[in-house]
């Protein structure tokens, strides 16, 4: 799940070439972004459209100022809370930004197939790009065999959080497989302890945290090829392995004593507070699956805890050993929509290690550039997350953020229903199949 609600439009809206688009929310400066924002005519200016605000924008601003200082050129930033709508309008007007920061890989594919993006093998030095980014990450940002996207500000969605001190005190070992994790959970229950904190998250996107569970199971159980077909709508929600993945998650959720607070705990929990039960006295839960940005929640709530000693993660447990090590991720994705020499220069700077190391030192950034030293990160947990992402042989973008908006929202709602009544599984999956067909 993305870190903030983003109003994403459908593929049809993205590819439209007529009419205007209206943003679904106001920009951070209180004005609605213009459908055709005025562009500076200054030579060497790079026009960038993106979603970053607050501390994210402050860090980007520091990065862009370094480039401006070294090149004498300028970056003209347009912020947006409806990037798809604003980008649609800019493309329709024939006035696209030079660079856009996309919220998901599905949008990248839509734009690339419509001929709206500049391939990176044209815009960047190919040898440098291939040196810096592993085949897995280059492939994830490609369409039709050509690379279009640089994965920026990446988060791992294959992280299970725990307290090493609590594990050591209880004599528990970190599991590497699903069967080992459920065996550990059984032992915890026998010890009169609760294994899992599981939350649906709150707000208009309630249910997203549960979809990440299912998507990770599909990737680890069914494999990347089946995962890709499922996300693309070519493999039905009622198909054997996808249905079995839902059932596997529901079996864990409904197992007696497994989940703190039971169904009510799931439905009423927030993504940040889901990590807190590991640090009650005694712990009221021992395991918490959530994206790597959970580290920030833990560190903010418990600043005295030492990363690596008091909190850590282990990779989402393997189900089918053939797919061991596959990682599910979320990210912002930098693409080029208008090719200019200045845009190429700024894109190369963003893609390189110097800009990314500067942002890492400011916090809140994980890079998948292989030339960024892990020593750049402030603590061992952040370094381990970077290693997991950088070295992964198989990477997939989170399914929940890769689907058409209508299907994504239907899935969120379905998860809320299923944790309350697993007997509805076949009905909910049939409904999701219908939503997927309608979205094509």
C-alpha positions in Angstrom: 0.0 0.0 0.0 1.2 3.5 -0.8 2.0 5.8 2.1 -0.7 8.2 1.4 -4.1 8.1 -0.4 -3.6 8.8 -4.1 -6.5 9.2 -6.4 -5.4 7.1 -9.4 -7.4 7.2 -12.6 -8.0 4.2 -15.0 -5.9 3.4 -18.0 -8.6 5.0 -20.2 -8.1 8.3 -18.4 -4.4 8.1 -18.7 -4.5 7.5 -22.4 -7.1 10.1 -23.2 -5.9 12.9 -25.6 -8.9 15.2 -25.4 -10.6 17.2 -22.7 -9.3 18.3 -19.3 -8.8 16.5 -16.1 -9.8 17.8 -12.6 -7.6 16.8 -9.7 -9.3 14.8 -7.0 -7.6 16.7 -4.2 -6.0 20.1 -3.8 -2.3 20.5 -4.0 -0.3 21.2 -0.9 -0.2 25.0 -1.6 -4.0 25.1 -1.5 -4.5 25.6 -5.2 -5.7 23.0 -7.7 -2.8 22.2 -10.1 -3.6 23.6 -13.5 -4.4 21.0 -16.1 -1.9 22.7 -18.3 0.6 24.3 -15.9 2.7 27.1 -17.3 6.2 26.1 -18.0 9.3 28.2 -17.6 10.9 29.2 -20.9 14.4 29.4 -19.4 16.9 27.3 -21.3 18.1 24.3 -19.3 15.0 24.1 -17.0 13.8 20.6 -16.2 10.0 20.3 -15.5 9.2 17.6 -12.9 5.7 16.4 -11.9 5.4 14.4 -8.7 3.6 13.6 -5.5 6.3 14.4 -2.9 5.4 16.8 -0.1 6.5 17.6 3.4 9.7 15.9 4.5 9.8 13.9 1.2 9.8 17.2 -0.8 12.3 18.8 1.5 14.7 15.9 0.8 14.1 16.1 -3.0 14.6 19.9 -2.8 18.0 19.3 -1.3 18.9 16.9 -4.0 17.7 19.2 -6.8 19.6 22.2 -5.4 22.8 20.2 -5.5 22.3 19.4 -9.2 21.3 23.0 -9.9 24.4 24.3 -8.1 26.7 22.0 -10.1 25.1 22.5 -13.5 23.8 26.0 -13.5 20.4 24.6 -14.6 17.1 24.7 -12.9 14.4 22.3 -11.8 10.8 23.5 -12.0 8.7 21.3 -9.7 4.9 20.8 -9.9 3.4 19.0 -7.0 0.2 17.0 -7.4 -2.1 14.9 -5.3 -3.7 13.5 -8.4 -0.7 12.6 -10.6 -2.6 10.5 -13.0 -5.2 13.2 -13.6 -2.6 16.0 -13.9 -0.4 13.9 -16.2 -3.4 13.0 -18.4 -4.1 16.7 -18.8 -0.5 17.6 -19.6 -0.3 14.8 -22.2 -3.6 15.9 -23.7 -2.4 19.5 -24.1 0.9 18.4 -25.7 2.7 19.9 -22.7 4.1 17.0 -20.7 6.6 17.3 -17.9 10.1 16.3 -18.7 10.2 13.9 -15.8 7.3 12.4 -13.8 7.4 10.5 -10.5 4.8 7.7 -10.8 3.2 5.9 -7.9 3.0 2.4 -9.4 4.3 0.3 -12.2 0.9 -0.2 -13.7 0.9 3.4 -14.7 4.4 3.0 -16.2 3.1 0.2 -18.5 0.1 2.2 -19.6 2.2 5.2 -20.6 4.9 3.1 -22.2 2.4 1.2 -24.4 0.8 4.5 -25.4 4.2 5.8 -26.6 4.2 8.5 -23.9 7.6 7.7 -22.2 11.2 7.9 -23.3 13.0 4.6 -23.0 15.9 4.8 -20.5 18.3 3.0 -22.9 17.9 6.1 -25.0 18.0 8.7 -22.2 20.7 7.2 -20.0 24.2 5.7 -20.5 23.3 2.1 -20.9 26.5 0.6 -19.4 26.1 2.8 -16.3 22.4 1.9 -15.9 23.1 -1.8 -16.2 26.1 -1.5 -13.8 24.0 0.3 -11.2 20.7 -1.7 -11.3 20.3 -5.4 -11.2 18.5 -7.3 -13.9 15.5 -7.9 -11.6 15.0 -4.1 -11.1 15.7 -3.3 -14.7 13.1 -5.9 -15.8 10.5 -4.6 -13.3 10.7 -1.1 -14.8 10.6 -2.4 -18.4 7.8 -2.8 -20.9 8.2 -4.8 -24.1 11.8 -5.5 -23.2 12.8 -1.8 -23.0 13.5 0.0 -19.6 11.4 3.0 -18.8 11.5 3.5 -15.0 14.0 4.0 -12.2 12.7 2.7 -8.9 13.1 5.4 -6.3 12.3 5.5 -2.5 11.7 1.7 -2.5 10.1 -0.2 0.3 10.2 -3.9 0.9 6.9 -5.6 1.4 8.6 -8.8 2.4 9.4 -8.0 6.0 8.1 -9.6 9.2 9.0 -7.6 12.3 9.9 -9.0 15.7 11.8 -8.2 18.9 15.1 -10.2 19.0 15.3 -9.7 22.8 11.8 -11.2 23.4 12.7 -14.1 21.0 15.9 -14.8 22.9 14.2 -14.7 26.3 11.6 -17.2 25.2 14.0 -19.4 23.2 12.3 -18.8 19.9 14.1 -19.0 16.6 13.4 -16.9 13.5 11.5 -19.0 10.9 12.5 -19.1 7.2 9.5 -21.1 5.9 5.7 -20.8 6.3 5.5 -24.2 8.0 8.3 -23.1 10.5 6.4 -19.9 11.2 3.1 -21.7 11.9 5.0 -24.2 14.1 6.5 -21.3 16.0 3.0 -19.8 16.3 1.7 -23.1 17.7 4.5 -23.1 20.3 3.7 -19.5 21.3 0.1 -20.4 21.8 1.1 -23.4 23.9 3.2 -21.0 25.9 0.1 -18.8 26.5 1.4 -16.1 24.2 -0.1 -14.5 21.1 1.9 -14.9 17.9 0.6 -12.3 15.5 -0.4 -8.6 15.3 -2.4 -8.3 12.1 -4.3 -5.1 11.1 -6.5 -4.1 8.2 -5.4 -0.4 8.6 -7.9 2.4 8.8 -9.4 5.1 6.6 -10.7 5.1 3.1 -8.2 2.4 2.1 -9.0 0.0 5.0 -8.1 -3.5 4.1 -4.9 -2.7 2.2 -2.6 -4.3 4.8 -4.5 -7.6 4.4 -4.1 -7.5 0.6 -0.3 -7.4 1.1 -0.5 -10.6 3.1 -2.4 -12.4 0.3 -0.2 -11.0 -2.5 3.0 -12.1 -0.7 1.5 -15.6 -0.3 0.6 -15.7 -4.0 4.1 -14.7 -5.0 5.7 -17.3 -2.7 3.2 -20.1 -3.3 2.3 -19.7 -6.9 5.5 -18.1 -8.3 6.2 -14.9 -10.2 4.8 -16.1 -13.6 1.4 -16.9 -12.0 1.6 -13.7 -10.0 2.1 -11.6 -13.1 -0.8 -13.3 -14.9 -3.1 -12.7 -11.9 -2.2 -9.0 -11.6 -2.6 -8.6 -15.4 -6.1 -10.1 -15.2 -5.1 -13.3 -17.2 -5.4 -15.6 -14.1 -8.7 -15.5 -12.3 -9.2 -14.8 -8.6 -11.1 -18.1 -8.4 -8.2 -20.1 -10.0 -6.7 -22.9 -7.9 -3.5 -21.3 -6.5 -4.9 -17.9 -6.0 -7.9 -19.2 -4.1 -5.6 -21.5 -2.1 -3.5 -18.4 -1.2 -6.6 -16.6 0.2 -7.5 -19.8 2.1 -4.0 -20.1 3.5 -4.1 -16.5 4.9 -7.6 -17.0 6.3 -6.6 -20.2 8.0 -3.8 -18.3 9.8 -6.1 -15.5 10.7 -8.8 -17.7 12.1 -6.5 -20.2 14.0 -7.3 -20.1 17.7 -5.1 -17.8 19.6 -3.0 -16.7 16.7 -4.1 -13.1 16.3 -4.1 -10.4 19.0 -7.6 -9.2 19.5 -9.0 -11.6 17.0 -11.3 -10.2 14.3 -11.9 -7.0 16.2 -8.2 -6.4 16.6 -7.7 -6.8 12.9 -10.5 -4.5 11.9 -9.7 -1.8 14.5 -5.9 -1.8 14.1 -3.8 0.9 12.3 -0.6 0.2 10.4 1.5 2.1 12.8 -0.1 0.8 16.0 0.2 -2.8 14.7 3.8 -2.7 15.7 3.2 -1.6 19.3 2.1 -4.9 20.8 5.6 -6.3 20.5 6.7 -3.7 23.1 4.1 -4.1 25.8 5.2 -5.8 29.0 5.0 -8.6 28.5 4.6 -8.6 24.7 1.0 -9.0 23.6 2.1 -10.1 20.1 5.5 -11.3 18.8 5.3 -11.1 15.0 4.1 -8.2 12.7 4.1 -8.4 9.0 4.2 -5.0 7.3 6.2 -3.1 4.7 9.7 -1.9 5.7 8.3 1.5 6.5 7.2 -0.1 9.8 10.7 0.7 11.0 9.8 4.4 11.1 6.7 3.6 13.2 8.7 1.7 15.7 11.5 4.2 15.9 9.1 7.1 16.3 7.0 5.4 19.1 10.0 3.9 20.9 13.0 6.1 20.2 15.1 4.4 22.9 15.0 1.0 21.1 18.1 0.0 19.3 17.7 -1.3 15.7 19.0 -4.8 15.3 18.9 -5.4 19.0 15.4 -4.4 20.1 13.7 -4.6 16.7 14.5 -6.4 13.5 12.8 -8.2 10.6 13.1 -11.5 8.8 12.1 -12.1 5.2 8.5 -13.1 4.4 8.7 -16.9 4.9 9.1 -19.2 1.9 6.2 -21.4 0.9 7.4 -23.1 -2.3 11.2 -23.5 -2.2 11.4 -22.8 -5.9 10.5 -19.2 -5.2 12.6 -18.6 -2.2 13.9 -15.1 -1.9 11.3 -13.4 -4.1 10.6 -9.9 -2.9 7.4 -7.8 -3.2 8.1 -4.1 -3.2 6.5 -0.7 -3.4 8.2 2.4 -4.8 8.0 5.7 -6.5 9.1 5.4 -10.1 11.0 8.1 -12.0 10.3 8.2 -15.8 11.0 10.6 -18.6 8.1 12.0 -20.7 9.9 14.7 -22.6 13.4 14.4 -23.8 15.8 17.3 -23.5 19.5 17.5 -22.7 18.8 19.1 -19.3 16.2 16.4 -18.5 18.8 13.7 -19.4 21.3 15.3 -17.1 18.9 15.5 -14.2 17.6 12.0 -14.8 21.2 10.6 -14.8 21.9 12.5 -11.5 18.7 11.1 -9.8 19.6 7.6 -11.0 23.2 7.8 -9.7 24.5 7.1 -6.2 25.4 10.6 -5.2 21.9 12.0 -5.2 20.5 8.9 -3.6 23.2 8.9 -0.8 22.3 12.5 -0.1 18.6 11.5 0.4 19.5 8.4 2.5 21.5 10.6 4.9 18.4 12.8 5.4 16.3 9.6 6.2 13.3 8.0 4.7 15.0 6.6 1.5 16.0 3.1 0.5 17.9 2.8 -2.8 18.2 -0.2 -5.1 21.3 1.2 -6.9 24.1 -1.3 -6.4 26.7 1.4 -6.1 25.2 2.9 -3.0 27.2 1.5 -0.1 25.2 0.0 2.7 27.4 2.0 5.0 25.4 5.0 3.9 22.4 3.8 6.0 22.3 4.9 9.6 21.6 1.5 11.3 21.8 -2.2 10.7 18.1 -2.8 10.0 18.1 -0.1 7.3 21.2 -1.7 5.8 19.6 -5.2 5.8 16.5 -3.9 4.1 18.7 -2.3 1.4 20.6 -5.5 0.9 17.4 -7.5 0.6 16.1 -5.2 -2.1 19.3 -4.7 -4.0 20.3 -8.4 -4.2 16.9 -9.9 -4.8 16.8 -12.1 -7.8 13.0 -11.8 -8.2 11.1 -8.6 -7.5 7.5 -7.9 -8.1 5.5 -4.7 -7.4 2.8 -5.0 -4.8 -0.3 -6.5 -6.4 -2.7 -4.2 -4.5 -1.0 -1.1 -6.1 -0.8 -2.6 -9.6 -4.5 -3.3 -10.2 -7.1 -1.0 -11.7 -8.6 1.3 -9.1 -12.0 -0.4 -9.0 -10.5 -3.8 -8.5 -8.1 -2.5 -5.9 -10.9 -1.0 -3.9 -13.1 -4.1 -4.3 -10.2 -6.2 -2.9 -9.8 -4.0 0.1 -13.5 -4.4 0.9 -13.4 -8.1 0.3 -10.6 -8.6 2.8 -12.7 -6.9 5.5 -15.6 -9.2 4.8 -13.4 -12.3 4.7 -11.7 -11.9 8.0 -15.1 -11.7 9.5 -16.6 -14.6 7.6 -14.2 -16.9 5.7 -17.2 -18.9 4.4 -17.7 -16.0 1.9 -14.5 -16.8 0.1 -15.9 -18.2 -3.1 -18.5 -15.4 -3.3 -16.0 -12.7 -2.8 -13.5 -14.2 -5.3 -16.3 -14.5 -7.9 -17.1 -10.8 -7.3 -13.4 -9.9 -7.7 -13.3 -11.8 -11.0 -16.3 -9.8 -12.2 -14.7 -6.6 -11.1 -11.5 -7.5 -13.0 -13.5 -8.3 -16.2 -15.3 -5.0 -15.9 -12.1 -3.1 -15.6 -10.6 -4.4 -18.8 
